[in-house]
Amino acid sequence: MGNLMGSWRYKEPSTVEECDSTWETDSESDEHQPGGEEEDSGISESMSPAESGREVEQLDHESPQFGDILKSSSRMKRSFYAAKDLYKYRHCYPNYKEPRQLNEYRNLRFYLNKIPLVPDGIYIEEILTNWRGDYEKLEHNHTYIQWLFPLREQGLNFYAQELTQDEIKEFQSTREAKRRFLLAYTIMLDFFGIKLLDKNGNVARAPNWQDRFQHLNESQHNFLRITRILKSLGELGFENFKLPLVHLLLEEALVEGTLPNMRHSALEYFVFTLRQHSQRRVLLRFAQRHYQPPENFIWGPPKKKRISGAPGSIGTKAGKNEALERSAGRARSPKEGRNLSNLDREDMDERKSGEWKMAKSSKVLQESRGRIDMEEYIETIPL
């Protein structure tokens, strides 16, 4: 055990730059190579740990109040607390020591309908059968979300058990658990005013979107729930479901103006739950084109990385990217769903590398079946 960590030692990040490699490399592990951390910035300014600590002393680490604090500043700054939280998540919690006691796989057993969630004593089948559309219950009950979307970190329900590596592997290989997990995901999407379109995770506005978006925009504690859901999707084998959801939320916040209160949480938290650099870059470039005022956008590539030349010049790498992004055009209307394959044109390097390929949205499915029996539909998804 003495030499187990001899070849590689985890270095705790101390700045936003060290936490964010979005614009730097194609591999998160490259951050630990010599010199890698110095250039790992996707921001113009960052908060130091001390500054961030003073800001968040009384706040939950995912609190949307961060947005109010930061927007009230004369110059917006990235939150170190948020960046570090998502850095740990994307790196699978380095230095995390799993519990030594026997792993009971309580999250898996809950999803197999063998044990109820604690402390409410409710089984997953009851939630899947009776809670869909019960927005009052979904809004005011605060103990179910940690069971429906487990993570490898402790939530506010201390009766919920953290995921372990072994349990994650077992969960991902258990079809019944994954089927119920997707059903739970669709219940929460409906609660937010969103519908799942297909097996690739593409989403669109639900028929009830106006009322639900208004509620979502005004009940910002649900932003915390969305962050948890995105993290849990990645842990349990549905990483590819994140991109369509985050893109929809960004478009509603920045383009359609239906979720204006969400824009900071979407950029500070939601985007950075995605593990692939290429996907984060596509989302941030999309956001940068629509963010107002543009000079306050702090999540783009750092200026020091751009090749010298006139801004927007076609002769520079940055200029080529900007011209390409301008020619890509606006994304489809939220009413038509999110077919994100067109977004590949925003970053040809990512498209050529094949890191991100999205299938076409299944709009035909929605039109032909009307109100989908979601449980029957989930059965058709290969898990």
C-alpha positions in Angstrom: 0.0 0.0 0.0 2.9 2.3 0.7 3.8 2.7 -3.0 0.2 2.5 -4.3 0.1 6.3 -5.0 3.8 6.6 -5.6 3.4 7.0 -9.4 0.7 9.6 -9.2 -0.3 11.9 -6.5 -3.6 13.8 -6.6 -3.1 17.6 -6.3 -6.0 19.4 -4.9 -7.0 22.3 -7.3 -6.7 25.7 -5.8 -8.1 27.9 -8.6 -10.9 27.8 -11.2 -8.2 27.6 -13.8 -6.9 24.3 -12.3 -10.4 22.9 -12.2 -11.5 23.7 -15.7 -9.7 22.1 -18.7 -12.5 22.7 -21.2 -10.4 24.8 -23.6 -7.1 23.0 -23.0 -6.9 19.3 -23.8 -8.7 16.3 -25.1 -8.2 14.4 -21.9 -9.0 15.4 -18.3 -6.0 13.5 -17.2 -3.7 15.9 -19.1 -4.4 18.4 -16.4 -1.9 16.6 -14.2 1.0 16.7 -16.8 3.7 19.2 -16.2 2.6 22.7 -17.2 -0.9 21.5 -17.9 -2.6 23.4 -15.1 -1.2 26.8 -16.0 -3.1 26.8 -19.3 -6.3 25.1 -18.1 -8.5 28.2 -18.0 -11.9 28.8 -19.6 -12.4 32.1 -17.9 -11.3 35.6 -17.7 -11.3 36.0 -14.0 -11.8 33.6 -11.1 -12.5 33.8 -7.4 -9.8 32.6 -5.0 -10.7 29.8 -2.5 -10.7 32.4 0.3 -13.0 34.7 -1.6 -15.3 31.9 -2.6 -15.4 30.4 0.8 -16.6 33.7 2.3 -19.4 33.9 -0.3 -20.6 30.3 0.2 -20.2 29.9 3.9 -24.0 29.8 4.4 -25.0 28.4 1.0 -25.4 24.9 -0.4 -22.7 24.1 -3.0 -25.3 24.1 -5.8 -27.3 27.1 -4.6 -28.7 29.3 -7.3 -28.1 32.2 -4.9 -24.6 32.1 -6.4 -26.1 33.7 -9.5 -27.5 36.6 -7.5 -24.2 37.1 -5.7 -22.1 37.1 -8.8 -24.5 39.1 -10.9 -24.5 41.8 -8.3 -20.7 42.3 -8.5 -19.3 45.0 -10.7 -17.4 42.3 -12.7 -18.7 38.8 -12.8 -16.4 36.0 -11.6 -16.4 32.2 -11.8 -17.1 30.4 -8.6 -14.2 28.3 -7.3 -16.6 26.3 -5.2 -18.7 25.3 -8.2 -15.7 24.6 -10.4 -14.1 22.4 -7.7 -17.3 20.5 -7.1 -17.7 19.6 -10.8 -13.9 18.9 -11.2 -14.2 16.2 -8.5 -17.3 14.8 -10.2 -15.8 14.7 -13.7 -12.6 13.0 -12.2 -14.7 10.4 -10.3 -13.9 11.9 -6.9 -10.1 11.6 -6.6 -8.9 10.7 -3.1 -12.4 9.5 -2.3 -12.3 6.6 0.2 -15.3 4.3 -0.2 -16.9 3.0 3.0 -15.3 -0.1 4.4 -18.5 -1.7 5.6 -20.3 -4.3 3.5 -21.9 -2.6 0.5 -25.6 -3.2 0.8 -26.3 -1.9 -2.7 -29.3 0.0 -1.2 -29.7 2.2 -4.3 -29.9 -0.8 -6.6 -32.2 -2.6 -4.3 -34.5 0.4 -4.1 -34.6 0.4 -7.9 -35.4 -3.3 -7.9 -38.4 -2.5 -5.7 -37.0 -4.5 -2.8 -36.6 -1.8 -0.2 -38.4 1.6 0.2 -36.8 5.0 0.3 -36.1 6.2 3.8 -37.5 8.0 5.7 -40.8 8.0 3.8 -41.2 4.3 3.3 -42.2 4.6 -0.4 -41.3 2.0 -3.0 -40.1 3.0 -6.5 -43.1 1.4 -8.2 -45.4 3.6 -6.2 -43.5 6.7 -7.3 -43.5 5.5 -11.0 -47.2 4.6 -10.9 -48.7 7.5 -8.8 -46.4 10.5 -8.8 -46.3 11.4 -12.5 -48.1 14.7 -12.9 -48.4 15.2 -9.1 -46.5 18.4 -9.2 -47.3 19.4 -5.6 -45.8 16.3 -4.2 -42.8 16.5 -6.5 -42.2 20.1 -5.5 -42.7 19.9 -1.7 -41.2 16.4 -0.9 -37.5 16.8 -0.4 -36.4 13.2 0.5 -37.0 11.3 -2.8 -34.6 13.1 -5.1 -31.5 11.6 -3.4 -33.0 8.1 -3.9 -34.2 8.6 -7.5 -30.8 10.1 -8.6 -28.0 8.7 -6.4 -24.5 10.0 -6.5 -21.1 9.3 -5.0 -21.5 12.2 -2.6 -23.7 12.9 0.4 -27.0 14.8 -0.2 -29.4 16.5 2.2 -31.2 13.2 3.0 -28.7 11.4 5.3 -30.7 8.2 5.1 -29.8 7.9 1.4 -26.6 5.9 0.7 -23.9 7.1 -1.5 -23.1 5.1 -4.6 -19.9 3.1 -4.8 -17.9 1.9 -7.8 -19.1 -1.7 -7.3 -22.7 -0.6 -7.1 -22.5 1.6 -10.2 -21.2 -1.4 -12.2 -23.9 -3.6 -10.8 -26.6 -1.0 -11.5 -25.4 -0.5 -15.1 -25.6 -4.2 -15.8 -29.1 -4.6 -14.4 -31.8 -3.9 -17.0 -34.7 -3.6 -14.7 -33.0 -0.9 -12.6 -32.0 1.1 -15.7 -35.6 0.8 -17.1 -37.0 2.2 -13.9 -34.3 4.9 -13.7 -35.3 6.2 -17.1 -39.0 6.2 -16.1 -38.0 8.3 -13.0 -36.1 10.6 -15.4 -39.2 11.2 -17.5 -41.3 12.0 -14.4 -38.9 14.7 -13.5 -38.6 16.0 -17.0 -42.4 16.3 -17.1 -42.3 18.1 -13.8 -39.9 20.6 -15.4 -42.1 20.9 -18.6 -39.9 18.8 -20.8 -40.5 15.5 -22.7 -38.0 12.7 -23.7 -38.2 12.1 -27.4 -36.0 9.1 -28.1 -33.4 6.6 -26.9 -30.6 9.1 -27.6 -31.8 11.4 -24.9 -33.2 14.2 -27.2 -35.8 16.3 -25.5 -38.3 19.1 -26.3 -40.9 21.2 -24.7 -43.8 19.2 -23.2 -47.4 20.3 -23.9 -47.5 21.8 -20.4 -44.2 23.7 -20.9 -45.6 27.3 -20.3 -46.9 26.7 -16.8 -44.0 24.4 -15.8 -41.3 26.8 -17.1 -42.8 29.6 -15.3 -42.8 27.6 -12.1 -39.2 26.3 -12.8 -38.0 29.8 -13.3 -39.4 31.0 -10.0 -38.5 27.9 -7.9 -34.7 28.0 -8.2 -34.1 25.2 -5.7 -35.1 22.9 -8.6 -31.8 24.1 -10.3 -30.0 22.0 -7.6 -32.2 19.0 -8.5 -31.2 19.4 -12.2 -27.5 19.4 -11.3 -28.0 16.2 -9.3 -30.0 14.6 -12.1 -27.3 15.4 -14.6 -24.6 14.0 -12.4 -26.6 10.8 -11.8 -27.2 10.3 -15.5 -23.5 10.2 -16.0 -22.9 7.8 -13.1 -25.5 5.3 -14.1 -24.7 4.9 -17.8 -26.6 7.8 -19.5 -23.8 10.3 -20.1 -25.2 11.0 -23.6 -28.5 12.2 -22.2 -26.9 15.3 -20.7 -26.0 17.2 -23.8 -29.6 17.5 -25.2 -31.0 18.5 -21.9 -28.4 21.2 -21.1 -28.7 22.6 -24.7 -32.5 22.9 -24.3 -32.1 24.7 -21.0 -29.5 27.0 -22.4 -31.7 27.9 -25.4 -34.7 28.5 -23.2 -32.6 30.7 -20.8 -30.6 32.6 -23.4 -32.6 32.6 -26.7 -36.2 32.1 -25.9 -36.1 34.0 -22.6 -38.4 31.5 -20.8 -36.0 30.6 -18.1 -33.9 33.8 -17.5 -33.2 33.0 -13.9 -31.5 29.8 -14.9 -28.8 31.1 -17.2 -26.1 31.4 -14.5 -26.7 28.0 -13.0 -26.8 26.5 -16.5 -23.4 27.9 -17.4 -21.8 27.5 -14.0 -23.1 24.0 -13.2 -25.1 22.2 -15.8 -22.5 22.6 -18.7 -19.7 21.4 -16.5 -21.3 18.1 -15.6 -20.5 16.9 -19.1 -17.3 14.9 -19.1 -16.3 15.4 -22.7 -14.4 18.6 -23.5 -15.9 18.8 -27.0 -19.4 18.8 -25.7 -18.7 21.5 -23.2 -17.1 23.6 -25.9 -20.1 23.3 -28.2 -22.5 24.3 -25.5 -20.3 27.2 -24.4 -19.9 28.5 -27.9 -23.6 28.4 -28.4 -24.1 30.2 -25.2 -21.5 32.9 -26.0 -23.4 33.8 -29.3 -26.6 34.5 -27.3 -25.3 35.8 -24.0 -26.2 39.4 -23.1 -24.4 41.6 -22.4 -21.6 39.7 -24.4 -18.8 41.4 -22.5 -19.9 39.6 -19.3 -19.6 36.1 -20.8 -16.8 34.6 -18.7 -16.9 30.9 -19.8 -15.3 31.2 -23.2 -11.7 30.4 -24.3 -9.1 32.6 -22.7 -7.6 35.3 -24.9 -4.1 34.1 -24.3 -4.8 30.9 -26.2 -6.0 32.6 -29.4 -3.6 33.0 -32.2 -2.5 36.6 -32.7 -4.3 38.5 -35.4 -7.3 40.7 -35.8 -10.4 39.5 -33.9 -12.6 37.6 -36.2 -10.0 37.5 -39.0 -10.4 34.5 -41.2 -6.6 34.1 -41.3 -6.6 33.1 -37.6 -7.8 29.9 -35.9 -10.1 31.9 -33.7 -11.4 33.8 -36.8 -12.1 30.6 -38.6 -14.1 29.3 -35.6 -16.0 32.5 -35.3 -16.9 32.5 -39.0 -17.9 28.9 -38.8 -20.1 29.6 -35.8 -21.8 32.5 -37.5 -22.6 30.4 -40.6 -24.0 27.5 -38.5 -27.3 29.5 -37.9 -29.7 29.3 -35.0 -30.7 26.0 -33.5 -34.2 24.6 -34.2 -37.2 26.0 -32.3 -37.8 24.4 -28.9 -41.2 23.4 -30.2 -39.5 21.0 -32.7 -37.3 19.3 -30.2 -33.5 19.2 -30.0 -31.8 17.4 -32.9 -28.3 18.4 -32.0 -26.5 16.8 -34.9 -26.4 20.2 -36.6 -24.4 21.6 -33.7 -21.4 19.6 -35.0 -20.8 22.3 -37.5 -19.9 24.7 -34.7 -16.7 22.8 -34.0 -15.3 20.9 -37.0 -12.4 19.6 -35.0 -14.7 17.8 -32.6 -16.8 16.5 -35.6 -13.7 15.1 -37.3 -12.5 13.4 -34.1 -15.8 11.6 -33.7 -16.0 12.5 -30.0 -19.6 13.6 -30.3 -22.3 12.1 -32.6 -25.9 12.7 -32.0 -28.7 10.8 -33.7 -31.6 12.7 -35.3 -34.5 13.5 -33.1 -37.4 11.1 -33.3 -40.1 13.6 -34.1 -41.9 11.0 -36.1 -42.4 9.0 -32.9 -44.0 11.9 -31.1 -46.4 12.7 -34.0 -47.5 9.1 -34.7 -48.1 8.0 -31.2 -49.6 11.2 -29.7 -49.3 10.8 -25.9 -46.7 8.1 -25.6 -47.2 5.4 -23.0 -43.8 6.1 -21.6 -43.4 2.7 -19.8 -44.0 0.8 -23.1 -41.7 3.2 -24.9 -38.9 2.7 -22.3 -39.2 -1.0 -22.9 -38.1 -0.5 -26.5 -34.9 1.2 -25.5 -31.9 -1.2 -25.6 -30.4 -1.0 -22.1 
